[in-house]
Amino acid sequence: MSYWFLIPFLFFIAIIQATLLPPAPWFGLRVDVPLVLVIAWGMVGPAWQAARWGFILGIFLDLTSGMPFGAQTLALTSIGLALGAGQAIFFRGNIIAPPIATLFGTLVYHLALLAILALTKQPAQWDEVMLRVTLPAALLNTLALPLVYLPLRWFAQRLYPQMDFR
């Protein structure tokens, strides 16, 4: 995929996440659209492209967040790398894999952010964040996955017709 299209698209996604996305009525959380996008593309796109998407999205999110710079980039890139490594083995044509990957991906993402906060001596209530933010966010992201996964799968089938999507 051309970076001339990809970078503005991912910038748009990061801006929507940072400014326009309303909180869900439950728990006051928002869907982590960049995270769900990286997870979904990691399952349908060519291997290792999700890591690139995670890196670019992470930089844009780091510019808009109050977290230590590089935290979002490191977390999203590592999720993309993990999905790229297991893509051909686990995800192609498996109907159970996308929701499970989203659930575990959200948990790993939040754990990585908490670890980065701890390493930079930022205060974080691990048990409180895991119970009141991470678990509801994992469920919310899993519920939102089909809204991102199905259009991306269609897009990947058109963009990469030589790939097997069964």
N, CA and C atoms as an extended XYZ file, in Angstrom:
498
Properties=species:S:1:pos:R:3:atomname:S:1:resname:S:1:resid:I:1 pbc="F F F"
N         0.839       -1.167        0.000 N   MET     1
C         0.000        0.000        0.000 CA  MET     1
C         0.889        1.237        0.000 C   MET     1
N         0.498        2.205       -0.774 N   SER     2
C         1.270        3.424       -0.918 CA  SER     2
C         1.214        4.270        0.354 C   SER     2
N         2.364        4.790        0.744 N   TYR     3
C         2.407        5.657        1.916 CA  TYR     3
C         1.708        6.990        1.661 C   TYR     3
N         1.526        7.352        0.393 N   TRP     4
C         0.809        8.589        0.069 CA  TRP     4
C        -0.649        8.509        0.504 C   TRP     4
N        -1.191        7.323        0.509 N   PHE     5
C        -2.555        7.122        1.000 CA  PHE     5
C        -2.560        6.750        2.482 C   PHE     5
N        -1.620        5.913        2.880 N   LEU     6
C        -1.619        5.344        4.224 CA  LEU     6
C        -1.403        6.391        5.317 C   LEU     6
N        -0.409        7.241        5.168 N   ILE     7
C        -0.087        8.200        6.228 CA  ILE     7
C        -1.225        9.187        6.474 C   ILE     7
N        -1.825        9.809        5.448 N   PRO     8
C        -2.977       10.682        5.740 CA  PRO     8
C        -4.166        9.927        6.337 C   PRO     8
N        -4.395        8.699        5.883 N   PHE     9
C        -5.490        7.903        6.440 CA  PHE     9
C        -5.269        7.630        7.927 C   PHE     9
N        -4.065        7.214        8.292 N   LEU    10
C        -3.772        6.927        9.695 CA  LEU    10
C        -3.753        8.203       10.537 C   LEU    10
N        -3.324        9.320        9.956 N   PHE    11
C        -3.396       10.608       10.656 CA  PHE    11
C        -4.850       10.962       10.952 C   PHE    11
N        -5.716       10.739        9.983 N   PHE    12
C        -7.148       10.988       10.159 CA  PHE    12
C        -7.721       10.113       11.274 C   PHE    12
N        -7.340        8.848       11.314 N   ILE    13
C        -7.802        7.935       12.365 CA  ILE    13
C        -7.330        8.426       13.735 C   ILE    13
N        -6.072        8.852       13.833 N   ALA    14
C        -5.544        9.336       15.117 CA  ALA    14
C        -6.266       10.601       15.568 C   ALA    14
N        -6.571       11.489       14.646 N   ILE    15
C        -7.289       12.720       15.000 CA  ILE    15
C        -8.703       12.395       15.449 C   ILE    15
N        -9.360       11.473       14.769 N   ILE    16
C       -10.704       11.058       15.194 CA  ILE    16
C       -10.644       10.466       16.599 C   ILE    16
N        -9.659        9.626       16.867 N   GLN    17
C        -9.533        9.005       18.189 CA  GLN    17
C        -9.302       10.066       19.267 C   GLN    17
N        -8.477       11.045       18.960 N   ALA    18
C        -8.111       12.035       19.975 CA  ALA    18
C        -9.180       13.101       20.194 C   ALA    18
N       -10.009       13.375       19.182 N   THR    19
C       -10.908       14.523       19.316 CA  THR    19
C       -12.384       14.217       19.142 C   THR    19
N       -12.758       13.451       18.151 N   LEU    20
C       -14.163       13.352       17.771 CA  LEU    20
C       -14.909       12.156       18.325 C   LEU    20
N       -14.215       11.112       18.700 N   LEU    21
C       -14.878        9.870       19.084 CA  LEU    21
C       -15.576       10.029       20.434 C   LEU    21
N       -16.896        9.830       20.468 N   PRO    22
C       -17.606        9.994       21.747 CA  PRO    22
C       -17.405        8.772       22.641 C   PRO    22
N       -17.495        8.978       23.948 N   PRO    23
C       -17.398        7.818       24.843 CA  PRO    23
C       -18.636        6.941       24.746 C   PRO    23
N       -18.442        5.660       24.955 N   ALA    24
C       -19.569        4.721       24.966 CA  ALA    24
C       -20.386        4.962       26.233 C   ALA    24
N       -21.670        4.662       26.194 N   PRO    25
C       -22.488        4.905       27.383 CA  PRO    25
C       -22.102        4.045       28.587 C   PRO    25
N       -21.420        2.924       28.365 N   TRP    26
C       -21.008        2.063       29.469 CA  TRP    26
C       -19.611        2.440       29.906 C   TRP    26
N       -19.411        2.664       31.144 N   PHE    27
C       -18.119        2.934       31.768 CA  PHE    27
C       -17.459        4.217       31.266 C   PHE    27
N       -18.058        4.944       30.337 N   GLY    28
C       -17.466        6.162       29.810 CA  GLY    28
C       -16.225        5.936       28.967 C   GLY    28
N       -16.048        4.746       28.434 N   LEU    29
C       -14.871        4.422       27.625 CA  LEU    29
C       -15.132        4.696       26.152 C   LEU    29
N       -14.046        4.784       25.397 N   ARG    30
C       -14.142        4.906       23.945 CA  ARG    30
C       -13.500        3.685       23.306 C   ARG    30
N       -13.984        3.361       22.129 N   VAL    31
C       -13.350        2.284       21.360 CA  VAL    31
C       -11.955        2.756       20.962 C   VAL    31
N       -10.964        1.910       21.146 N   ASP    32
C        -9.598        2.218       20.712 CA  ASP    32
C        -9.497        1.902       19.227 C   ASP    32
N        -9.971        2.833       18.399 N   VAL    33
C       -10.012        2.598       16.954 CA  VAL    33
C        -8.620        2.296       16.396 C   VAL    33
N        -7.570        3.038       16.767 N   PRO    34
C        -6.251        2.679       16.229 CA  PRO    34
C        -5.812        1.267       16.604 C   PRO    34
N        -6.071        0.859       17.822 N   LEU    35
C        -5.712       -0.495       18.247 CA  LEU    35
C        -6.503       -1.540       17.474 C   LEU    35
N        -7.803       -1.338       17.353 N   VAL    36
C        -8.643       -2.288       16.610 CA  VAL    36
C        -8.222       -2.315       15.143 C   VAL    36
N        -7.846       -1.167       14.598 N   LEU    37
C        -7.398       -1.094       13.206 CA  LEU    37
C        -6.101       -1.889       13.008 C   LEU    37
N        -5.149       -1.735       13.917 N   VAL    38
C        -3.885       -2.476       13.814 CA  VAL    38
C        -4.134       -3.977       13.960 C   VAL    38
N        -4.998       -4.354       14.897 N   ILE    39
C        -5.303       -5.775       15.091 CA  ILE    39
C        -5.990       -6.347       13.855 C   ILE    39
N        -6.978       -5.628       13.335 N   ALA    40
C        -7.709       -6.122       12.163 CA  ALA    40
C        -6.791       -6.221       10.946 C   ALA    40
N        -5.950       -5.213       10.721 N   TRP    41
C        -5.054       -5.273        9.562 CA  TRP    41
C        -3.996       -6.352        9.755 C   TRP    41
N        -3.607       -6.606       10.982 N   GLY    42
C        -2.667       -7.688       11.252 CA  GLY    42
C        -3.225       -9.048       10.892 C   GLY    42
N        -4.552       -9.166       10.897 N   MET    43
C        -5.177      -10.448       10.568 CA  MET    43
C        -5.488      -10.589        9.086 C   MET    43
N        -5.686       -9.486        8.372 N   VAL    44
C        -6.085       -9.603        6.968 CA  VAL    44
C        -5.040       -9.084        5.989 C   VAL    44
N        -4.165       -8.203        6.412 N   GLY    45
C        -3.184       -7.620        5.505 CA  GLY    45
C        -1.947       -8.489        5.378 C   GLY    45
N        -1.023       -8.092        4.513 N   PRO    46
C         0.235       -8.826        4.381 CA  PRO    46
C         1.007       -8.828        5.702 C   PRO    46
N         1.789       -9.867        5.881 N   ALA    47
C         2.554      -10.003        7.126 CA  ALA    47
C         3.431       -8.779        7.347 C   ALA    47
N         3.523       -8.365        8.561 N   TRP    48
C         4.354       -7.277        9.066 CA  TRP    48
C         3.844       -5.887        8.719 C   TRP    48
N         2.806       -5.749        7.892 N   GLN    49
C         2.301       -4.406        7.621 CA  GLN    49
C         1.599       -3.809        8.826 C   GLN    49
N         1.039       -4.643        9.680 N   ALA    50
C         0.378       -4.130       10.883 CA  ALA    50
C         1.387       -3.432       11.791 C   ALA    50
N         2.632       -3.890       11.803 N   ALA    51
C         3.660       -3.224       12.606 CA  ALA    51
C         3.929       -1.823       12.062 C   ALA    51
N         3.936       -1.675       10.748 N   ARG    52
C         4.104       -0.343       10.150 CA  ARG    52
C         2.934        0.559       10.505 C   ARG    52
N         1.729        0.006       10.392 N   TRP    53
C         0.540        0.778       10.747 CA  TRP    53
C         0.603        1.188       12.213 C   TRP    53
N         1.003        0.256       13.082 N   GLY    54
C         1.106        0.552       14.506 CA  GLY    54
C         2.141        1.622       14.796 C   GLY    54
N         3.262        1.578       14.080 N   PHE    55
C         4.305        2.580       14.274 CA  PHE    55
C         3.811        3.969       13.879 C   PHE    55
N         3.203        4.070       12.704 N   ILE    56
C         2.722        5.369       12.222 CA  ILE    56
C         1.602        5.893       13.116 C   ILE    56
N         0.633        5.043       13.424 N   LEU    57
C        -0.459        5.453       14.311 CA  LEU    57
C         0.065        5.828       15.690 C   LEU    57
N         1.027        5.078       16.190 N   GLY    58
C         1.588        5.364       17.504 CA  GLY    58
C         2.238        6.732       17.570 C   GLY    58
N         2.969        7.092       16.528 N   ILE    59
C         3.588        8.424       16.506 CA  ILE    59
C         2.517        9.508       16.525 C   ILE    59
N         1.492        9.355       15.706 N   PHE    60
C         0.419       10.354       15.692 CA  PHE    60
C        -0.298       10.420       17.034 C   PHE    60
N        -0.547        9.276       17.655 N   LEU    61
C        -1.213        9.271       18.963 CA  LEU    61
C        -0.307        9.836       20.053 C   LEU    61
N         0.992        9.580       19.959 N   ASP    62
C         1.920       10.149       20.935 CA  ASP    62
C         1.938       11.671       20.870 C   ASP    62
N         1.745       12.209       19.680 N   LEU    63
C         1.709       13.664       19.541 CA  LEU    63
C         0.464       14.274       20.175 C   LEU    63
N        -0.592       13.482       20.337 N   THR    64
C        -1.843       14.015       20.877 CA  THR    64
C        -2.119       13.593       22.316 C   THR    64
N        -1.312       12.702       22.883 N   SER    65
C        -1.614       12.200       24.227 CA  SER    65
C        -0.686       12.823       25.261 C   SER    65
N        -1.062       12.656       26.508 N   GLY    66
C        -0.247       13.159       27.604 CA  GLY    66
C         0.687       12.112       28.176 C   GLY    66
N         0.755       10.969       27.549 N   MET    67
C         1.639        9.897       28.022 CA  MET    67
C         3.072       10.184       27.575 C   MET    67
N         4.039        9.480       28.150 N   PRO    68
C         5.418        9.651       27.687 CA  PRO    68
C         5.516        9.378       26.181 C   PRO    68
N         6.299       10.215       25.499 N   PHE    69
C         6.402       10.067       24.050 CA  PHE    69
C         7.034        8.729       23.711 C   PHE    69
N         6.402        8.016       22.814 N   GLY    70
C         6.863        6.708       22.381 CA  GLY    70
C         6.079        5.564       23.000 C   GLY    70
N         5.266        5.847       24.010 N   ALA    71
C         4.512        4.778       24.678 CA  ALA    71
C         3.509        4.142       23.726 C   ALA    71
N         2.721        4.960       23.059 N   GLN    72
C         1.725        4.438       22.114 CA  GLN    72
C         2.421        3.752       20.940 C   GLN    72
N         3.511        4.354       20.477 N   THR    73
C         4.248        3.776       19.349 CA  THR    73
C         4.781        2.395       19.699 C   THR    73
N         5.391        2.274       20.854 N   LEU    74
C         5.937        0.986       21.274 CA  LEU    74
C         4.835       -0.053       21.448 C   LEU    74
N         3.732        0.337       22.081 N   ALA    75
C         2.642       -0.613       22.336 CA  ALA    75
C         1.986       -1.074       21.033 C   ALA    75
N         1.646       -0.142       20.146 N   LEU    76
C         0.968       -0.512       18.897 CA  LEU    76
C         1.892       -1.278       17.951 C   LEU    76
N         3.161       -0.891       17.898 N   THR    77
C         4.103       -1.602       17.033 CA  THR    77
C         4.315       -3.030       17.521 C   THR    77
N         4.394       -3.220       18.828 N   SER    78
C         4.579       -4.578       19.344 CA  SER    78
C         3.360       -5.450       19.078 C   SER    78
N         2.160       -4.878       19.154 N   ILE    79
C         0.946       -5.632       18.814 CA  ILE    79
C         0.996       -6.023       17.334 C   ILE    79
N         1.363       -5.072       16.473 N   GLY    80
C         1.464       -5.365       15.045 CA  GLY    80
C         2.509       -6.424       14.736 C   GLY    80
N         3.644       -6.384       15.435 N   LEU    81
C         4.679       -7.405       15.233 CA  LEU    81
C         4.191       -8.781       15.655 C   LEU    81
N         3.510       -8.849       16.776 N   ALA    82
C         3.004      -10.140       17.253 CA  ALA    82
C         1.982      -10.720       16.285 C   ALA    82
N         1.111       -9.873       15.762 N   LEU    83
C         0.118      -10.359       14.805 CA  LEU    83
C         0.760      -10.752       13.483 C   LEU    83
N         1.777      -10.023       13.064 N   GLY    84
C         2.473      -10.370       11.832 CA  GLY    84
C         3.188      -11.702       11.937 C   GLY    84
N         3.699      -12.011       13.126 N   ALA    85
C         4.415      -13.274       13.312 CA  ALA    85
C         3.483      -14.478       13.239 C   ALA    85
N         2.281      -14.336       13.760 N   GLY    86
C         1.381      -15.483       13.785 CA  GLY    86
C         0.271      -15.438       12.770 C   GLY    86
N         0.378      -14.522       11.832 N   GLN    87
C        -0.719      -14.281       10.902 CA  GLN    87
C        -1.075      -15.493       10.054 C   GLN    87
N        -0.135      -16.039        9.345 N   ALA    88
C        -0.447      -17.130        8.416 CA  ALA    88
C        -0.836      -18.409        9.148 C   ALA    88
N        -0.334      -18.584       10.349 N   ILE    89
C        -0.606      -19.818       11.085 CA  ILE    89
C        -1.987      -19.797       11.727 C   ILE    89
N        -2.346      -18.689       12.362 N   PHE    90
C        -3.536      -18.678       13.201 CA  PHE    90
C        -4.749      -17.973       12.614 C   PHE    90
N        -4.559      -16.912       11.842 N   PHE    91
C        -5.668      -16.010       11.577 CA  PHE    91
C        -6.406      -16.224       10.272 C   PHE    91
N        -5.764      -16.698        9.243 N   ARG    92
C        -6.417      -16.802        7.938 CA  ARG    92
C        -7.569      -17.786        7.980 C   ARG    92
N        -8.769      -17.299        7.727 N   GLY    93
C        -9.943      -18.147        7.639 CA  GLY    93
C       -10.470      -18.658        8.966 C   GLY    93
N        -9.911      -18.236       10.065 N   ASN    94
C       -10.359      -18.686       11.378 CA  ASN    94
C       -11.346      -17.669       11.940 C   ASN    94
N       -12.565      -18.086       12.154 N   ILE    95
C       -13.609      -17.156       12.592 CA  ILE    95
C       -13.496      -16.800       14.076 C   ILE    95
N       -12.858      -17.644       14.853 N   ILE    96
C       -12.707      -17.410       16.291 CA  ILE    96
C       -11.509      -16.502       16.588 C   ILE    96
N       -10.509      -16.498       15.726 N   ALA    97
C        -9.268      -15.775       15.995 CA  ALA    97
C        -9.435      -14.262       16.118 C   ALA    97
N       -10.213      -13.573       15.266 N   PRO    98
C       -10.288      -12.115       15.405 CA  PRO    98
C       -10.785      -11.620       16.764 C   PRO    98
N       -11.894      -12.152       17.307 N   PRO    99
C       -12.296      -11.654       18.629 CA  PRO    99
C       -11.302      -12.002       19.734 C   PRO    99
N       -10.704      -13.186       19.660 N   ILE   100
C        -9.724      -13.570       20.679 CA  ILE   100
C        -8.486      -12.687       20.577 C   ILE   100
N        -8.037      -12.416       19.353 N   ALA   101
C        -6.875      -11.548       19.163 CA  ALA   101
C        -7.166      -10.136       19.657 C   ALA   101
N        -8.381       -9.656       19.456 N   THR   102
C        -8.738       -8.320       19.929 CA  THR   102
C        -8.771       -8.274       21.449 C   THR   102
N        -9.338       -9.292       22.058 N   LEU   103
C        -9.379       -9.348       23.522 CA  LEU   103
C        -7.970       -9.356       24.112 C   LEU   103
N        -7.129      -10.274       23.636 N   PHE   104
C        -5.768      -10.362       24.160 CA  PHE   104
C        -4.916       -9.170       23.726 C   PHE   104
N        -5.138       -8.669       22.510 N   GLY   105
C        -4.397       -7.502       22.052 CA  GLY   105
C        -4.670       -6.278       22.908 C   GLY   105
N        -5.924       -6.090       23.299 N   THR   106
C        -6.263       -4.966       24.171 CA  THR   106
C        -5.615       -5.130       25.537 C   THR   106
N        -5.631       -6.343       26.068 N   LEU   107
C        -4.984       -6.588       27.367 CA  LEU   107
C        -3.483       -6.309       27.299 C   LEU   107
N        -2.830       -6.798       26.253 N   VAL   108
C        -1.389       -6.582       26.100 CA  VAL   108
C        -1.090       -5.101       25.895 C   VAL   108
N        -1.907       -4.425       25.108 N   TYR   109
C        -1.735       -2.993       24.849 CA  TYR   109
C        -1.792       -2.200       26.158 C   TYR   109
N        -2.807       -2.453       26.964 N   HIS   110
C        -2.941       -1.719       28.223 CA  HIS   110
C        -1.840       -2.092       29.214 C   HIS   110
N        -1.453       -3.359       29.244 N   LEU   111
C        -0.340       -3.759       30.109 CA  LEU   111
C         0.962       -3.085       29.682 C   LEU   111
N         1.186       -2.977       28.374 N   ALA   112
C         2.390       -2.305       27.881 CA  ALA   112
C         2.382       -0.832       28.270 C   ALA   112
N         1.233       -0.178       28.139 N   LEU   113
C         1.154        1.233       28.531 CA  LEU   113
C         1.374        1.402       30.032 C   LEU   113
N         0.807        0.513       30.836 N   LEU   114
C         1.026        0.582       32.284 CA  LEU   114
C         2.494        0.336       32.633 C   LEU   114
N         3.125       -0.597       31.949 N   ALA   115
C         4.544       -0.872       32.199 CA  ALA   115
C         5.404        0.333       31.834 C   ALA   115
N         5.080        0.983       30.734 N   ILE   116
C         5.834        2.176       30.334 CA  ILE   116
C         5.630        3.291       31.351 C   ILE   116
N         4.411        3.450       31.848 N   LEU   117
C         4.171        4.441       32.898 CA  LEU   117
C         4.986        4.118       34.150 C   LEU   117
N         5.054        2.846       34.510 N   ALA   118
C         5.829        2.451       35.690 CA  ALA   118
C         7.323        2.692       35.474 C   ALA   118
N         7.817        2.408       34.271 N   LEU   119
C         9.235        2.616       33.978 CA  LEU   119
C         9.619        4.088       33.994 C   LEU   119
N         8.685        4.951       33.647 N   THR   120
C         8.963        6.389       33.642 CA  THR   120
C         8.540        7.051       34.948 C   THR   120
N         8.269        6.244       35.967 N   LYS   121
C         7.925        6.709       37.308 CA  LYS   121
C         6.651        7.553       37.350 C   LYS   121
N         5.727        7.248       36.454 N   GLN   122
C         4.413        7.894       36.468 CA  GLN   122
C         3.495        7.091       37.381 C   GLN   122
N         2.639        7.739       38.139 N   PRO   123
C         1.746        6.975       39.022 CA  PRO   123
C         0.668        6.242       38.226 C   PRO   123
N         0.428        5.002       38.598 N   ALA   124
C        -0.619        4.204       37.957 CA  ALA   124
C        -1.151        3.196       38.965 C   ALA   124
N        -2.439        3.111       39.075 N   GLN   125
C        -3.100        2.137       39.939 CA  GLN   125
C        -3.383        0.896       39.098 C   GLN   125
N        -2.479       -0.069       39.105 N   TRP   126
C        -2.573       -1.224       38.228 CA  TRP   126
C        -3.885       -1.972       38.395 C   TRP   126
N        -4.253       -2.298       39.614 N   ASP   127
C        -5.472       -3.085       39.823 CA  ASP   127
C        -6.713       -2.309       39.409 C   ASP   127
N        -6.738       -1.025       39.719 N   GLU   128
C        -7.881       -0.189       39.359 CA  GLU   128
C        -8.000       -0.044       37.840 C   GLU   128
N        -6.879        0.204       37.183 N   VAL   129
C        -6.888        0.373       35.729 CA  VAL   129
C        -7.273       -0.932       35.037 C   VAL   129
N        -6.735       -2.038       35.514 N   MET   130
C        -7.064       -3.325       34.886 CA  MET   130
C        -8.545       -3.658       35.030 C   MET   130
N        -9.106       -3.380       36.190 N   LEU   131
C       -10.494       -3.743       36.448 CA  LEU   131
C       -11.483       -2.776       35.808 C   LEU   131
N       -11.202       -1.484       35.888 N   ARG   132
C       -12.187       -0.491       35.445 CA  ARG   132
C       -11.942        0.070       34.051 C   ARG   132
N       -10.767       -0.155       33.505 N   VAL   133
C       -10.477        0.375       32.168 CA  VAL   133
C       -10.173       -0.747       31.183 C   VAL   133
N        -9.214       -1.598       31.506 N   THR   134
C        -8.734       -2.587       30.545 CA  THR   134
C        -9.779       -3.640       30.203 C   THR   134
N       -10.392       -4.243       31.196 N   LEU   135
C       -11.381       -5.291       30.911 CA  LEU   135
C       -12.599       -4.755       30.161 C   LEU   135
N       -13.203       -3.625       30.578 N   PRO   136
C       -14.302       -3.086       29.766 CA  PRO   136
C       -13.850       -2.655       28.369 C   PRO   136
N       -12.629       -2.110       28.258 N   ALA   137
C       -12.123       -1.713       26.940 CA  ALA   137
C       -11.923       -2.929       26.046 C   ALA   137
N       -11.472       -4.034       26.614 N   ALA   138
C       -11.294       -5.261       25.827 CA  ALA   138
C       -12.633       -5.743       25.285 C   ALA   138
N       -13.659       -5.701       26.109 N   LEU   139
C       -14.995       -6.104       25.642 CA  LEU   139
C       -15.532       -5.135       24.596 C   LEU   139
N       -15.369       -3.841       24.828 N   LEU   140
C       -15.857       -2.837       23.882 CA  LEU   140
C       -15.128       -2.941       22.543 C   LEU   140
N       -13.812       -3.116       22.575 N   ASN   141
C       -13.045       -3.267       21.334 CA  ASN   141
C       -13.443       -4.534       20.587 C   ASN   141
N       -13.710       -5.603       21.323 N   THR   142
C       -14.131       -6.853       20.688 CA  THR   142
C       -15.495       -6.697       20.037 C   THR   142
N       -16.394       -5.976       20.686 N   LEU   143
C       -17.708       -5.728       20.086 CA  LEU   143
C       -17.612       -4.830       18.856 C   LEU   143
N       -16.661       -3.911       18.845 N   ALA   144
C       -16.497       -2.993       17.713 CA  ALA   144
C       -15.686       -3.597       16.573 C   ALA   144
N       -15.038       -4.720       16.809 N   LEU   145
C       -14.164       -5.323       15.798 CA  LEU   145
C       -14.833       -5.561       14.449 C   LEU   145
N       -16.049       -6.121       14.372 N   PRO   146
C       -16.635       -6.362       13.045 CA  PRO   146
C       -16.804       -5.096       12.205 C   PRO   146
N       -17.003       -3.951       12.852 N   LEU   147
C       -17.153       -2.694       12.115 CA  LEU   147
C       -15.862       -2.279       11.419 C   LEU   147
N       -14.739       -2.750       11.908 N   VAL   148
C       -13.441       -2.437       11.310 CA  VAL   148
C       -12.923       -3.620       10.494 C   VAL   148
N       -13.083       -4.820       11.025 N   TYR   149
C       -12.511       -6.023       10.413 CA  TYR   149
C       -13.111       -6.323        9.042 C   TYR   149
N       -14.434       -6.292        8.941 N   LEU   150
C       -15.082       -6.662        7.672 CA  LEU   150
C       -14.750       -5.694        6.536 C   LEU   150
N       -14.799       -4.354        6.738 N   PRO   151
C       -14.366       -3.471        5.645 CA  PRO   151
C       -12.883       -3.621        5.299 C   PRO   151
N       -12.040       -3.834        6.304 N   LEU   152
C       -10.615       -4.021        6.011 CA  LEU   152
C       -10.357       -5.323        5.265 C   LEU   152
N       -11.108       -6.353        5.594 N   ARG   153
C       -10.966       -7.625        4.870 CA  ARG   153
C       -11.373       -7.446        3.409 C   ARG   153
N       -12.484       -6.752        3.180 N   TRP   154
C       -12.921       -6.475        1.812 CA  TRP   154
C       -11.849       -5.667        1.076 C   TRP   154
N       -11.301       -4.641        1.746 N   PHE   155
C       -10.269       -3.798        1.150 CA  PHE   155
C        -9.015       -4.611        0.829 C   PHE   155
N        -8.610       -5.479        1.738 N   ALA   156
C        -7.415       -6.306        1.509 CA  ALA   156
C        -7.627       -7.281        0.356 C   ALA   156
N        -8.844       -7.809        0.210 N   GLN   157
C        -9.127       -8.713       -0.909 CA  GLN   157
C        -9.015       -7.982       -2.236 C   GLN   157
N        -9.390       -6.722       -2.275 N   ARG   158
C        -9.287       -5.943       -3.513 CA  ARG   158
C        -7.854       -5.497       -3.770 C   ARG   158
N        -7.157       -5.144       -2.703 N   LEU   159
C        -5.804       -4.618       -2.836 CA  LEU   159
C        -4.775       -5.720       -3.095 C   LEU   159
N        -4.987       -6.893       -2.496 N   TYR   160
C        -4.061       -8.017       -2.623 CA  TYR   160
C        -4.821       -9.259       -3.084 C   TYR   160
N        -5.216       -9.331       -4.363 N   PRO   161
C        -6.018      -10.473       -4.820 CA  PRO   161
C        -5.252      -11.800       -4.795 C   PRO   161
N        -3.942      -11.754       -4.760 N   GLN   162
C        -3.153      -12.981       -4.756 CA  GLN   162
C        -3.144      -13.668       -3.389 C   GLN   162
N        -3.580      -12.980       -2.340 N   MET   163
C        -3.583      -13.575       -0.999 CA  MET   163
C        -4.809      -14.459       -0.808 C   MET   163
N        -4.646      -15.497        0.000 N   ASP   164
C        -5.739      -16.420        0.297 CA  ASP   164
C        -6.455      -15.945        1.559 C   ASP   164
N        -7.753      -15.635        1.444 N   PHE   165
C        -8.523      -15.107        2.573 CA  PHE   165
C        -9.516      -16.116        3.119 C   PHE   165
N        -9.393      -17.372        2.750 N   ARG   166
C       -10.325      -18.381        3.253 CA  ARG   166
C        -9.997      -18.803        4.635 C   ARG   166
